Amino acid sequence: MSKCWKKYLLWFAQEHIEFRIAEIESLLSLFKIDMRYDEKPLNQEPFWLVEFTSETDAQLLASRSVSLRNCIELWGRANSLEHLHSTLKAKRDLFVPHFHSQKSFKIEVETFGKHFSQNEKVSKLETFDYLPLQGKVKLKNPDVCLQYIEYYGNKHLNPPELPYEIFFGKLIASGLRQLIQKLSLKTRKFIGNTTMDPQLSLLMANQAQIQSGDIILDPFVGSGSLLVAAAEFGAYVFGSDIDYLMLHGKTKPSRIKQKKRAEDENVYANMKQYHLESQYLDVLISDFTTIFWKPSMQFDAIITDPPYGIREATERVGTEKSNYVVSEEHLATHVPAKIEYGIPIIYRDLLVFASKHLKVSGKLVCWFPVFREDYNEECLPTHPCLKLIANCEQPLSKVTSRRLLTFEKTRPPSIEELNIEYSTIQDFRDKYFTIREESRKEKRLKNASLKKENWEKYMTNKNAVEVHK
Ligand SMILES: C[S@@+](CC[C@H](N)C(=O)[O-])C[C@H]1O[C@@H](n2cnc3c(N)ncnc32)[C@H](O)[C@@H]1O
C-alpha cells in the first residue's frame, strides 16, 4: 500500500542554526521516522516544509528536538492574505471535523522579521471569521490551536512592507525549548568555569541518540552538565575527571557575586535539583590516561568536552624525571605530579577508548577546537573503527571555533587498532598561545612607539615655548 504523506511546517528557533540539520537527522534515525522535504530548506530561514506519513511521527520528533519551536500541520501557504483566504475557503469543508461545539480553540498570530502591535494582530485574526469554528475560545491549553504566521525574512532592520510568505495550520506539537529554561545555568546549583550551556548539552545528547536506560560516560566531566542532559533523556550517567577540587565542589566559585561555594555543591546536587538522582551512577576522580574500566565495559554513548588548555589545564599524571620512585613512607600522602597532556594525544586516547568501550553502533559525541583558517576535514581526529557521521561548527571568535563531532562505532578494534600512533592533528593550544603572545607583543610595540611619539611632540612644544620666552 502506498504511503499517505501529509504536509507540515517545522518552525525552528534561530539559535545554533548550524546544529539544526544534524539534530533532526539524528532524531529521525533514532526513532526510525520517515520524513521527506517538500522543499529544500534554506540555511538561514527559520522554517522547513516537510512531509510525514503520520502525525505521531511529527509529535515524536518534536518531543525530543531542542532546535524546533513548533510543528504545524500545514493547511495553507500563500504570499498574500487574500490568496491565503481563498485557499482556505476552498478547503473549508475539510476543516469541519477539527471543530465542533465541544472543542475549545484559539488562533495565534505570529510574525517573523517585523513587529506587530496587539491591535494589528487582532485585526488579522478577525479576517478568519469564515472558518467553521463552533467551540469556545480558550487561551490556555485549548483543544485546537491554529497558527497564522507572516514571514518577513531575516533582515530585521529593513523588513519589506508585505510578507514574503504566509502560513496557516494546526499546531501539532512544540519542541523541547522549555527544557533549556529548566536547565538554565543561572539557577543551577553547581557550575564551573567551563560548564556547557544547556542547549548545547541537550543537542549533544540528541547527537548521541540517548534512549531511556542507556549507560553513558563523560570522561572529562567537570561540573557534569552533559550528564544532566543525558539523564533528562533517561540515561544512567557516569563521569570522571582529574580535578579533585572540581568534583568535590571546592574550586573558586564561578559566579561573580558568590564568595564561597555551598557545602553541598557538586554534580550529585545538580541531579537532585532536577529530580534525576535515580539516573546518577557516580563521578570518579581519575586521570583519563589511567583507565580503570574492565575491558568488557561497554557504554551506549560517550559525550564529552575535553580540555583545550585555554581556560583549564591539559594535564595528566606523570613526571619528566626518569626512574622516579616514591619511597614507601611517602606513599600514603603522595600527591602525584602532573605533566602536559597535549591535544593530539587527548584525542588519540579518546578515540581509542571509544573504539574499545563503546558498544557497536554507539556514539562518541565530542567537541574539537580549531583555527578556522586551518580547518579542513583532514585535520580532524580519526580511528578506523569510528565513522564520522556529523560535524557542526560553533564559532567562538573571528579566528577560532569548535566543532561538534559525532562518531559511530562500526566494529570492534583489532589489537593494533588499540595502539595507533599519536595523531598528527594540530595542537590548538600551542597555536592559540603563540598567536596571543604575538598580538600582545605587537600591542606592546605599538604602545611604546605611541609613547615615544607623544614624548617627542611634548619636547618639541616645550622647546618652542622656551625659545619664545
Ligand atoms: C572543558 S572541561 C569540561 C566541562 C564540563 N563539560 C562541564 O560542563 O562542566 C574539561 C575537563 O577535563 C578535565 N581534565 C583535564 N585533564 C584531564 C585528564 N587528564 N583526565 C581527566 N580529566 C581531565 C578538567 O579538569 C575539566 O574539568
The ligand as an SDF file (V2000), in Angstrom:
LIG
                    3D

 27 29  0  0  0  0  0  0  0  0999 V2000
   36.0380   21.5970   29.2280 C   0  0  0  0  0  0  0  0  0  0  0  0
   36.0810   20.9240   30.8250 S   0  0  0  0  0  0  0  0  0  0  0  0
   34.6010   20.0070   30.8760 C   0  0  0  0  0  0  0  0  0  0  0  0
   33.4410   20.8190   31.3340 C   0  0  0  0  0  0  0  0  0  0  0  0
   32.1940   20.0340   31.5110 C   0  0  0  0  0  0  0  0  0  0  0  0
   31.6490   19.5880   30.2620 N   0  0  0  0  0  0  0  0  0  0  0  0
   31.1800   20.8500   32.2840 C   0  0  0  0  0  0  0  0  0  0  0  0
   30.0910   21.0880   31.7560 O   0  0  0  0  0  0  0  0  0  0  0  0
   31.4740   21.2980   33.3880 O   0  0  0  0  0  0  0  0  0  0  0  0
   37.3160   19.7230   30.7200 C   0  0  0  0  0  0  0  0  0  0  0  0
   37.5410   18.9340   31.9820 C   0  0  0  0  0  0  0  0  0  0  0  0
   38.5780   17.9800   31.7130 O   0  0  0  0  0  0  0  0  0  0  0  0
   39.2690   17.7590   32.9450 C   0  0  0  0  0  0  0  0  0  0  0  0
   40.5730   17.1610   32.6420 N   0  0  0  0  0  0  0  0  0  0  0  0
   41.7110   17.7600   32.2180 C   0  0  0  0  0  0  0  0  0  0  0  0
   42.6970   16.8570   32.0720 N   0  0  0  0  0  0  0  0  0  0  0  0
   42.1830   15.6490   32.4270 C   0  0  0  0  0  0  0  0  0  0  0  0
   42.6900   14.3250   32.4890 C   0  0  0  0  0  0  0  0  0  0  0  0
   43.9740   14.0470   32.1870 N   0  0  0  0  0  0  0  0  0  0  0  0
   41.8630   13.3190   32.8820 N   0  0  0  0  0  0  0  0  0  0  0  0
   40.5690   13.5800   33.2140 C   0  0  0  0  0  0  0  0  0  0  0  0
   40.0350   14.8170   33.1960 N   0  0  0  0  0  0  0  0  0  0  0  0
   40.8170   15.8300   32.7950 C   0  0  0  0  0  0  0  0  0  0  0  0
   39.3470   19.1410   33.5620 C   0  0  0  0  0  0  0  0  0  0  0  0
   39.5580   19.0370   34.9530 O   0  0  0  0  0  0  0  0  0  0  0  0
   37.9870   19.7560   33.1790 C   0  0  0  0  0  0  0  0  0  0  0  0
   37.0810   19.5950   34.2230 O   0  0  0  0  0  0  0  0  0  0  0  0
  1  2  1  0
  2  3  1  0
  2 10  1  0
  3  4  1  0
  4  5  1  0
  5  6  1  0
  5  7  1  0
  7  8  2  0
  7  9  1  0
 10 11  1  0
 11 12  1  0
 11 26  1  0
 12 13  1  0
 13 14  1  0
 13 24  1  0
 14 15  1  0
 14 23  1  0
 15 16  2  0
 16 17  1  0
 17 18  1  0
 17 23  2  0
 18 19  1  0
 18 20  2  0
 20 21  1  0
 21 22  2  0
 22 23  1  0
 24 25  1  0
 24 26  1  0
 26 27  1  0
M  CHG  2   2   1   9  -1
M  END
$$$$
